[in-house]
Amino acid sequence: MKKTNIIVGQSGGPTVAINGSLAGVIRQAMRSEEIGEVYGALNGIEGLLQRNIIDLRASMTATDDFDRLAATPAMALGSCRFKLPPPPNDAYEKILQIFKDYGIGIFFYIGGNDSMDTVKQLSVYFKERGEDIRCVGVPKTVDNDLPVTDHTPGFASAAKYVAASIAELDKDSSVYDMFSVIIVEIMGRNAGWLAASSVLARETGCAAPQLIYLPEVAFDPENFLAKVKDYSKKNQLLIVAVSEGIKTADGEYVSAAGATKDAFGHVQLAGTGKYLEDLIKDRLGCKVRSIELSVLQRSAAHYASATDIAEALRIGEEAVRAAIDGKTGVMMTFERVSNAPYLTRIGTVAIEECANLEKTIPAEWIIDGCDVSEDMLEYLRPMVVGRSQYFEVEGMPSFKNLDKTIVKK
């Protein structure tokens, strides 16, 4: 049987678990008799177009390399924000020629919504050209906003970090005998999954966050101020978890003033927490501070969920099996079988059902526009179980780096 070579790339924003999926792809590919060379594209599709291709087998020579890679945050292959233009375009011919030069028959792309669009575009192009090159998308995003799949690798670890941070903030700020407000700004442009996960902090016995604001519900500044003022009459500390993407009733992002856009046309949001801090300071005059978790929430490998990393490895492995079985133009998915015990089933979905689409929080899981229901907690709890394996040298993190020597063809 003739072996086929594969190539894998990563794209979009980093997560703690995306290298787990990469490790899963590499490990299963190296186990499979049907697979020949295992290549990696540096900096996603953009690096692929520049032939920045490496040999991944060369980096995986020790027995613990796969676990070390899975425990390394961000993207070992590097990322990009490159939008593949719609065909006809020379980029497609160039990619096809590169794949032929390297003998590549399977392409894996690990990423979010826009990355799945790249998988879609290439799979359609290859089919129309009659080329037997399979394209498989492997989901990732801390935003958890990819449709069809129950959740995405990377989300649970970020959720665990967000909730733990808020629980720790509650302890830190409750020592003073005066009313104060802390605004915690959390990632999430149009879907509030990560901000909603802050509710897990209450599992530690604290009341925080007392208010949770999500993009799925229009934000009313006056109503918000009224809630803060009312809360101040009976309590000493108010912690507010807020998505960076909250919008007013007219659909405008609270933080959109002067914002820039990325290559995909998405508004680059920042400053929601600061806006709310200034609003409270100006109108109510109480002690208030805002905290933006920023990239810390997606790179905290020291607090990653063991369940999340294990699932990331598993879905990477299953992606290879799916491609060997002939699947193309698909994204890998999780289907939740049960919460207790926690069981999931991995499958595939046509890439058209998820590319460029977003999954938001069900309306019935949101309470009064500023809290979430028990359904959300039941959804979140099993995904954050366990602390993942973590490698250290003399007390400091030890990460896995790939050999990035370019393979010339």
C-alpha positions in Angstrom: 0.0 0.0 0.0 1.3 3.4 -1.0 1.8 5.7 2.0 0.5 9.3 2.0 2.2 12.2 3.6 0.3 14.6 5.9 0.7 18.2 6.9 -0.8 20.0 9.9 -1.1 23.7 10.7 -2.4 25.9 13.5 -4.3 29.1 13.2 -6.1 31.8 15.1 -5.7 32.6 18.8 -3.6 30.4 21.1 -5.0 28.2 23.8 -3.6 25.9 26.4 -4.9 22.8 24.7 -4.1 23.4 21.0 -0.7 21.7 21.2 -2.5 18.7 22.8 -4.5 18.3 19.5 -1.2 18.7 17.6 0.4 16.0 19.7 -2.6 13.8 19.1 -2.3 14.2 15.3 1.4 13.6 15.2 1.2 10.5 17.5 -1.6 8.8 15.6 0.0 9.6 12.3 3.3 8.1 13.4 1.4 5.0 14.6 -0.4 4.6 11.3 1.0 2.4 8.5 -0.9 4.4 5.9 1.0 7.6 6.8 4.5 8.4 5.5 6.0 11.8 6.3 4.5 14.0 9.0 5.0 17.7 8.1 4.1 20.8 10.0 3.3 24.2 8.4 4.8 27.1 10.4 2.4 30.0 10.9 -0.6 28.3 9.4 -1.7 28.7 5.8 0.5 31.8 5.5 3.6 29.9 6.2 2.5 27.0 4.0 2.3 29.4 1.0 5.9 30.4 1.8 6.9 26.7 2.0 7.9 27.1 5.7 7.4 23.3 6.3 9.1 21.2 8.9 9.5 17.5 9.6 7.5 16.8 12.8 8.9 13.3 13.2 12.3 14.9 13.9 11.0 16.5 17.0 9.2 13.5 18.5 12.0 11.1 19.5 11.6 10.7 23.2 8.9 8.8 25.0 7.6 11.8 26.8 7.7 14.3 23.9 4.0 13.9 23.2 3.1 14.7 26.8 5.5 17.6 27.0 4.1 19.0 23.8 0.5 18.6 25.1 1.6 20.5 28.3 3.0 23.4 26.3 0.7 26.4 25.9 0.1 28.4 22.8 1.0 27.1 19.3 4.2 25.2 18.8 3.9 25.6 15.0 3.0 29.3 15.2 -0.2 30.9 14.0 -1.5 33.4 11.5 -4.5 35.7 10.9 -4.3 35.1 7.1 -7.7 35.0 5.3 -7.5 32.7 2.3 -9.1 34.8 -0.6 -12.1 33.2 -2.4 -11.3 31.4 -5.6 -10.3 31.9 -8.3 -7.0 33.0 -6.8 -3.3 32.0 -7.4 -3.0 30.9 -3.8 -5.0 27.7 -4.5 -2.8 26.7 -7.4 0.2 27.4 -5.3 -1.0 25.3 -2.4 -1.9 22.4 -4.7 1.6 22.5 -6.2 3.2 22.5 -2.8 1.1 19.5 -1.7 2.2 17.7 -4.9 5.9 18.6 -4.3 5.7 17.2 -0.8 3.5 14.2 -1.6 0.8 15.5 0.8 -2.5 13.7 0.7 -4.0 14.9 4.0 -4.2 18.4 5.4 -5.2 19.1 9.1 -6.0 22.6 10.3 -6.4 23.2 14.0 -8.3 26.4 14.7 -11.6 28.2 15.2 -14.3 29.7 13.0 -12.1 31.3 10.4 -9.7 28.4 10.3 -12.7 26.1 9.4 -13.4 28.5 6.5 -9.9 27.7 5.2 -10.6 24.0 5.5 -13.9 24.5 3.6 -12.3 26.5 0.8 -9.5 24.1 0.2 -11.7 21.0 0.4 -14.1 22.4 -2.2 -11.2 23.4 -4.5 -9.6 20.0 -4.3 -12.9 18.2 -5.0 -13.6 20.4 -8.0 -10.2 19.7 -9.4 -10.6 16.0 -8.8 -7.6 15.9 -6.4 -7.6 13.2 -3.7 -6.4 15.5 -0.9 -8.4 15.2 2.3 -9.0 18.3 4.5 -10.0 17.9 8.1 -10.6 20.7 10.6 -9.7 20.1 14.3 -11.6 22.6 16.5 -10.0 24.9 19.1 -11.0 28.2 20.7 -11.3 29.5 24.2 -14.4 31.3 23.1 -16.2 27.9 22.7 -18.3 29.4 19.9 -17.9 26.8 17.2 -21.3 25.4 16.3 -22.4 21.7 16.3 -19.6 20.5 18.6 -20.6 20.4 22.3 -17.4 22.3 23.2 -14.0 23.0 21.9 -10.5 22.1 23.3 -9.0 25.0 25.1 -12.2 26.4 26.5 -12.3 24.3 29.7 -8.8 25.2 30.7 -9.5 28.9 30.2 -12.8 28.6 32.1 -11.0 26.9 35.0 -8.4 29.7 35.1 -11.1 32.5 34.9 -13.2 30.9 37.7 -10.2 30.3 40.0 -8.9 33.8 39.4 -12.2 35.3 40.4 -12.4 33.1 43.5 -8.9 34.3 44.5 -9.9 37.9 43.8 -12.8 37.5 46.1 -10.5 36.4 48.9 -8.0 39.2 48.2 -10.6 42.0 48.1 -12.8 40.9 51.0 -10.3 41.8 53.7 -11.2 45.5 53.7 -14.1 47.0 55.6 -15.4 49.2 52.8 -17.5 48.8 49.7 -15.6 48.2 46.5 -16.2 47.0 43.0 -14.0 44.8 40.8 -14.7 44.6 37.1 -13.1 41.5 35.5 -13.0 41.7 31.7 -13.0 38.3 30.0 -12.6 37.3 26.4 -15.6 36.7 24.2 -16.6 38.8 21.2 -20.1 37.6 20.3 -20.5 34.6 22.6 -20.2 34.8 26.4 -19.2 31.2 27.2 -15.9 32.2 28.9 -17.4 35.0 31.0 -20.3 32.7 31.9 -17.8 30.1 33.2 -16.8 32.6 35.9 -19.9 31.2 37.7 -17.7 28.2 38.7 -16.0 30.5 41.2 -19.2 30.0 43.4 -18.3 26.3 43.7 -15.5 27.4 46.1 -18.1 28.9 48.5 -17.8 32.5 47.6 -20.7 34.6 46.2 -18.6 36.1 43.3 -19.2 37.0 40.7 -22.4 38.6 41.8 -23.1 40.0 38.3 -22.3 38.4 34.9 -22.8 40.3 31.6 -22.7 38.5 28.3 -22.9 39.6 24.6 -26.0 37.6 24.1 -28.0 40.2 26.1 -28.2 43.9 25.4 -26.3 45.9 28.1 -28.1 48.8 29.8 -25.6 51.1 31.6 -28.4 52.7 33.7 -29.7 49.4 34.9 -26.1 48.3 35.6 -25.5 51.4 37.8 -28.7 50.8 39.6 -27.7 47.2 40.5 -24.3 48.4 41.7 -25.8 51.1 43.9 -28.4 48.7 45.4 -25.8 46.1 46.1 -23.6 48.7 47.9 -26.3 49.2 50.6 -25.9 45.7 52.0 -22.5 44.4 51.0 -18.8 45.2 51.0 -17.6 43.6 47.8 -19.1 43.3 44.3 -17.3 41.4 41.6 -18.6 41.8 38.0 -17.6 39.3 35.3 -18.1 40.9 31.9 -17.4 39.7 28.3 -15.3 42.1 26.3 -18.0 42.0 23.6 -21.0 43.3 25.5 -23.2 45.5 23.3 -25.8 48.2 24.0 -29.4 47.9 22.7 -28.4 49.5 19.4 -25.9 46.7 18.8 -22.8 48.8 19.4 -19.9 47.2 21.3 -19.3 49.1 24.6 -15.6 49.1 23.9 -15.7 49.7 20.1 -14.8 53.4 20.1 -11.6 53.8 18.2 -11.2 50.0 17.8 -9.3 48.5 14.9 -10.2 45.4 12.8 -8.2 42.2 12.1 -7.7 40.6 8.7 -11.1 38.9 9.0 -12.9 42.1 9.7 -13.5 41.4 13.3 -13.4 44.4 15.7 -10.4 44.2 18.1 -12.1 44.7 21.4 -10.5 46.1 24.5 -11.5 48.5 27.2 -14.9 47.2 28.3 -13.7 46.8 31.9 -12.2 50.3 31.9 -15.4 51.8 30.5 -17.4 50.3 33.3 -14.8 51.3 35.9 -15.0 54.9 34.7 -18.8 54.8 34.6 -19.0 53.7 38.3 -16.3 56.1 39.4 -18.0 59.1 37.7 -21.6 58.3 38.6 -21.3 56.6 42.0 -18.0 57.6 43.3 -17.2 54.4 45.1 -13.9 52.5 45.1 -13.6 50.5 41.8 -11.0 48.9 39.7 -11.0 46.9 36.5 -8.9 43.9 35.7 -8.4 42.6 32.1 -7.3 39.0 32.2 -6.2 39.4 28.5 -4.0 36.6 27.2 -3.3 35.2 30.6 -6.6 33.3 30.5 -5.6 31.4 27.4 -2.0 30.6 28.3 -2.2 29.4 31.9 -0.8 25.9 31.4 0.0 25.6 35.1 -3.7 25.4 35.8 -5.0 23.6 32.7 -7.8 21.1 33.0 -6.7 17.5 32.8 -10.0 16.6 31.1 -9.4 19.4 28.5 -5.9 18.3 27.6 -6.9 14.6 27.4 -9.8 15.5 25.0 -7.5 17.6 22.9 -5.1 14.7 22.4 -8.0 12.3 21.7 -9.7 14.5 19.1 -6.3 15.0 17.3 -5.9 11.2 17.1 -9.4 10.7 15.9 -8.9 13.3 13.2 -6.1 11.1 11.7 -8.4 8.1 11.8 -11.2 10.0 10.1 -8.9 11.2 7.3 -7.5 7.7 6.8 -11.1 6.4 6.5 -11.6 8.9 3.6 -13.3 11.8 5.4 -12.7 15.2 3.9 -14.4 18.6 4.1 -15.3 17.9 7.8 -14.6 19.2 11.3 -14.2 16.9 14.2 -16.8 17.3 17.0 -17.6 16.3 20.5 -21.1 14.9 21.3 -21.9 14.8 25.0 -23.3 11.5 26.0 -23.8 12.2 29.7 -22.6 14.5 32.5 -22.4 12.0 35.3 -20.4 10.0 34.5 -18.9 12.4 32.0 -18.8 10.8 28.6 -18.3 12.2 25.1 -18.4 10.8 21.6 -16.1 12.1 18.8 -17.6 12.4 15.4 -17.5 14.6 12.3 -19.7 17.2 10.7 -19.7 18.7 7.2 -17.4 21.8 7.3 -20.2 23.9 5.8 -22.2 23.5 9.1 -19.6 25.3 11.2 -17.3 27.5 9.0 -17.9 31.2 9.7 -20.7 30.4 12.1 -21.0 31.1 15.8 -22.6 29.2 18.7 -24.0 31.4 21.5 -25.3 30.6 25.0 -28.9 29.4 25.0 -31.3 32.2 26.1 -32.8 30.0 28.7 -29.4 29.6 30.5 -29.2 33.4 31.1 -31.1 34.9 34.1 -32.3 38.5 34.2 -29.5 39.5 31.8 -26.9 39.4 34.5 -26.5 35.8 35.7 -26.6 32.2 34.5 -28.6 29.1 35.5 -27.8 25.8 37.0 -27.8 24.4 33.4 -24.6 26.3 32.8 -23.0 24.8 35.9 -24.0 21.3 34.9 -22.5 21.9 31.5 -19.2 23.3 32.9 -18.4 21.1 35.9 -17.2 17.9 34.2 -14.9 19.7 31.7 -12.7 21.4 34.3 -12.0 18.2 36.4 -8.4 17.5 37.2 -5.0 19.2 36.9 -3.1 18.3 33.8 0.4 17.0 33.7 3.0 19.8 34.0 6.7 19.7 33.5 9.2 21.7 35.5 12.9 22.2 35.8 14.1 23.6 39.2 10.6 24.9 39.9 10.1 26.7 36.5 8.0 25.6 33.5 9.7 23.3 31.0 8.1 23.5 27.5 8.5 21.5 24.4 10.0 23.3 21.4 9.9 21.9 17.9 12.8 21.6 15.5 11.9 24.2 13.0 14.5 23.3 10.3 12.8 23.9 6.9 12.4 20.9 4.7 13.2 21.8 1.1 11.6 20.0 -1.9 
